[in-house]
Amino acid sequence: MEPELSHSVSAHAATADSAARVEDIARERALVDRAIAGDGAAISDVVRQLQDPLYRLALRMVWRPAEAEDATQEILLRVVGNLATWRGEAKLLTWAYRIGVNYLLNLERQTPQEAAQLSLDAYGASLADGLAAEDYRGPEAELLSHEVRLNCSQAMLQCLARDERVAFVLGDVFELRSADAAWILGITAPAFRKRLERAKKRIGTFLNSACGVADPEAFCRCSRRVDKALALGRVDPKRPVFARHAVSPGGRTVTEAEQQMIRLHEAAAVIRLHPDYAAPQAKMDAIAGLLSSGRFPMLD
């Protein structure tokens, strides 16, 4: 393609993208205005649109679903309680991510990896301990291998400092634009890109040296970690936490996410192997009940 034509196509695409964002924000503005006016259906629609993406953000940051459920509930209550302050400077989800990130970065509760100040190097060494010589052949072998893989990728994220972790999640897992991710974090786009590159380098180096999913030459295999994970109680064969987690309607399943990674052939894609998890409905129903109880001053 000629340089002039290529530039013209890029400019047209950017203009079209900008116009689409303006239209999206206008639709969201109308929805939020109805919610602020006390329309219960509109409030429910806002929560429904935001709950799953916010849950997936929380899950990547706090590791375990139970903690992610609690965090998502608190974030959603803050989002709805501050709807009147949304000025349309960013899309509604982007604005909600900003509230969620601020909450998650300041959580006093630490994950086990954070409490132990576990580095990726130390985590990689721990994977070599107890690695079986052969693939696991017991009941539900494929399911448990999936569970080990998903649990492992969650655990490795916790070995990053929180500011690098959230940059990696926003930029490389959620694939947000640098400008949007930087706005969420309250930093400049160049500062965000530098932080993201640092996190990608750490994760990429670790995966390429240790993870057989990312690099066939690496030593670790999910199917050879199953016995150790079962012995340590990190995986419950009767109740796998991640492999059978509910997904959003139309979202990727565990198998579809894995096939996507295989096509991508990149180390960082291992983190994107997680399916499109849905926020647990029971917790979301509890939020809806709280919002409709008249006891929550969300729109004062």
ZAMARGU-4260 file (C-alpha; in steps of 0.2 Angstrom, whole numbers, plus 5000, padded with zeros to 4 digits):
<rodrens>
0) 5000/5000/5000 | 5007/5017/4995 | 5011/5028/5011 | 4999/5042/5006 | 4985/5029/5005
5) 4990/5020/5021 | 4989/5036/5030 | 4972/5040/5023 | 4965/5024/5028 | 4972/5025/5046
10) 4965/5043/5047 | 4948/5037/5041 | 4948/5022/5054 | 4953/5034/5068 | 4939/5046/5063
15) 4927/5032/5063 | 4933/5025/5079 | 4931/5043/5087 | 4914/5045/5080 | 4908/5028/5087
20) 4915/5032/5104 | 4905/5048/5104 | 4889/5039/5100 | 4893/5026/5113 | 4895/5039/5127
25) 4879/5048/5121 | 4869/5032/5123 | 4878/5029/5140 | 4874/5047/5145 | 4855/5044/5142
30) 4856/5028/5153 | 4865/5036/5167 | 4854/5051/5167 | 4839/5040/5169 | 4848/5030/5183
35) 4852/5047/5192 | 4834/5052/5191 | 4829/5036/5200 | 4824/5024/5186 | 4827/5007/5194
40) 4828/4998/5178 | 4842/5010/5172 | 4852/5007/5188 | 4850/4988/5185 | 4856/4990/5167
45) 4871/5000/5173 | 4876/4986/5185 | 4873/4973/5172 | 4884/4981/5160 | 4898/4984/5172
50) 4898/4969/5184 | 4907/4955/5173 | 4921/4967/5167 | 4924/4973/5184 | 4924/4956/5191
55) 4937/4950/5179 | 4948/4965/5184 | 4946/4961/5202 | 4949/4943/5199 | 4966/4946/5191
60) 4971/4958/5205 | 4966/4948/5220 | 4968/4930/5214 | 4953/4921/5222 | 4935/4922/5217
65) 4928/4924/5234 | 4939/4940/5237 | 4935/4946/5219 | 4917/4944/5223 | 4918/4955/5238
70) 4929/4968/5229 | 4917/4969/5214 | 4902/4972/5226 | 4912/4986/5234 | 4917/4994/5217
75) 4900/4993/5210 | 4892/5001/5225 | 4905/5015/5223 | 4902/5016/5205 | 4883/5018/5207
80) 4885/5030/5221 | 4896/5041/5211 | 4886/5041/5194 | 4881/5059/5196 | 4900/5063/5195
85) 4902/5055/5178 | 4904/5068/5165 | 4907/5057/5149 | 4925/5061/5149 | 4928/5043/5145
90) 4916/5028/5142 | 4906/5022/5156 | 4916/5006/5158 | 4933/5015/5157 | 4927/5027/5171
95) 4921/5012/5181 | 4938/5004/5179 | 4946/5020/5186 | 4936/5018/5202 | 4939/4999/5202
100) 4958/5001/5200 | 4959/5014/5214 | 4950/5003/5226 | 4961/4987/5221 | 4977/4996/5222
105) 4974/5002/5240 | 4967/4986/5247 | 4975/4982/5263 | 4972/4963/5261 | 4986/4955/5253
110) 4987/4939/5242 | 4998/4925/5249 | 5011/4929/5236 | 5011/4948/5241 | 5012/4944/5259
115) 5027/4932/5256 | 5035/4945/5244 | 5037/4931/5231 | 5046/4935/5216 | 5043/4927/5199
120) 5060/4919/5200 | 5056/4911/5217 | 5039/4906/5210 | 5047/4898/5195 | 5059/4888/5207
125) 5043/4882/5216 | 5036/4875/5200 | 5051/4863/5198 | 5048/4856/5215 | 5037/4841/5214
130) 5035/4841/5195 | 5030/4823/5190 | 5040/4814/5177 | 5024/4809/5168 | 5007/4818/5164
135) 4993/4815/5176 | 4982/4801/5171 | 4969/4800/5185 | 4951/4805/5184 | 4946/4821/5176
140) 4964/4823/5170 | 4960/4836/5157 | 4949/4846/5168 | 4962/4846/5182 | 4976/4851/5170
145) 4965/4866/5165 | 4963/4870/5183 | 4981/4870/5187 | 4985/4881/5172 | 4972/4894/5176
150) 4977/4894/5195 | 4995/4895/5190 | 4993/4910/5179 | 4983/4919/5192 | 4997/4916/5205
155) 5011/4922/5193 | 5001/4939/5191 | 5002/4941/5210 | 5021/4941/5209 | 5021/4957/5200
160) 5020/4973/5210 | 5002/4980/5210 | 5005/4995/5199 | 5014/4983/5186 | 5000/4970/5188
165) 4986/4982/5184 | 4996/4990/5170 | 4998/4972/5162 | 4980/4968/5165 | 4973/4984/5157
170) 4986/4984/5143 | 4990/4966/5138 | 4975/4956/5145 | 4961/4968/5142 | 4970/4976/5127
175) 4964/4994/5131 | 4972/5008/5122 | 4987/5017/5130 | 4977/5033/5132 | 4962/5025/5140
180) 4973/5014/5152 | 4984/5029/5156 | 4968/5039/5161 | 4962/5025/5172 | 4978/5025/5181
185) 4980/5044/5182 | 4997/5044/5173 | 5003/5050/5156 | 5002/5038/5141 | 5021/5037/5140
190) 5022/5033/5158 | 5009/5019/5156 | 5018/5011/5141 | 5034/5011/5151 | 5026/5002/5166
195) 5017/4990/5154 | 5033/4986/5145 | 5042/4983/5162 | 5028/4971/5167 | 5028/4962/5150
200) 5046/4959/5151 | 5045/4951/5168 | 5031/4940/5163 | 5038/4936/5146 | 5055/4931/5154
205) 5047/4920/5167 | 5035/4911/5155 | 5048/4908/5142 | 5060/4900/5155 | 5047/4890/5165
210) 5030/4888/5156 | 5028/4874/5143 | 5012/4882/5137 | 5022/4898/5132 | 5037/4889/5126
215) 5038/4870/5122 | 5057/4870/5128 | 5052/4876/5145 | 5052/4863/5160 | 5035/4865/5167
220) 5019/4856/5161 | 5002/4859/5169 | 4998/4840/5168 | 5014/4836/5178 | 5009/4848/5191
225) 4992/4840/5195 | 4998/4828/5208 | 5008/4841/5218 | 4993/4853/5217 | 4981/4840/5223
230) 4993/4835/5237 | 4995/4853/5243 | 4977/4857/5242 | 4979/4870/5229 | 4966/4861/5218
235) 4950/4853/5224 | 4946/4839/5211 | 4928/4840/5217 | 4926/4859/5215 | 4938/4866/5203
240) 4938/4885/5205 | 4942/4891/5188 | 4940/4878/5175 | 4921/4877/5179 | 4918/4895/5183
245) 4903/4902/5175 | 4907/4913/5159 | 4897/4928/5153 | 4884/4925/5140 | 4893/4924/5123
250) 4910/4924/5132 | 4924/4913/5129 | 4925/4896/5137 | 4941/4888/5144 | 4943/4878/5128
255) 4940/4893/5117 | 4952/4904/5127 | 4966/4890/5125 | 4963/4889/5107 | 4965/4908/5105
260) 4982/4907/5114 | 4988/4893/5103 | 4984/4904/5088 | 4993/4919/5095 | 5009/4910/5099
265) 5015/4923/5112 | 5020/4922/5130 | 5009/4935/5137 | 4994/4926/5129 | 4995/4913/5143
270) 4987/4926/5154 | 4973/4929/5142 | 4969/4910/5143 | 4956/4913/5156 | 4939/4912/5149
275) 4927/4927/5150 | 4922/4924/5168 | 4905/4931/5174 | 4902/4939/5191 | 4893/4926/5203
280) 4874/4929/5201 | 4871/4927/5220 | 4883/4942/5224 | 4875/4953/5210 | 4858/4949/5217
285) 4863/4955/5234 | 4869/4971/5226 | 4853/4973/5217 | 4844/4971/5234 | 4855/4983/5243
290) 4852/4996/5229 | 4833/4994/5230 | 4832/4994/5249 | 4831/5013/5251 | 4846/5012/5263
295) 4860/5016/5251 | 4862/5035/5247 | 4869/5031/5229 | 4861/5046/5221 | 4861/5060/5234
</rodrens>
